[in-house]
Amino acid sequence: MSKKASSERSSANAVRFAELRRWLRVNTSTPGRRWQIALAVVVVAAAVAGLASWVWRPDPPRQREYVDAKACLLTDEKGILSEPARTVWSAMKDASVQTLVRVQYLQVAGAQTAENAEPYLNTLTVARCGMIVAAGPAQIDAVVRNAEKHLDIQFVTVNGGGPAANVRALDAAAPGKLREELRQRLADLADTAS
């Protein structure tokens, strides 16, 4: 770029700046005009601040804040895909939303015997599950054999059970009653954790 073009551009900018200063001097010297300009500046600043605070506001939390309690489901090798585990898991998830008790499940792999299910049951007891629901014959047998060793844990068996004081047997043939009973058990668990 040549010196001539550069000097023309700077002189054009100087002229524009001089016109702006002249306009501001004329308009600000008019009585009441300074207040109008000050008010306009304040309104624009408030609008910019409001827009900035709206744009950069923090998002509301999206996760649930659970109570310090956990209910666990022990299933057979099919997990939550077969009955009665599917119905029980659905009821536990719904109750978890209402009570804010965390829920999880663990499926027993391998032979479906009480002996094979016991290590899985012990995993849930060590994982601090306040309530363990057993769905499946081998899982129920493992609970019946071990419930008296863990009196601080509530056990629920679906379609079977035993005589221990901390074991409650539920029938999957009445899904409405099963859902309500599990919701109540999780609510009690949440109350004891609070």
Disulfide bonds with the S-S distance in Angstrom:
Cys72-Cys129 1.79
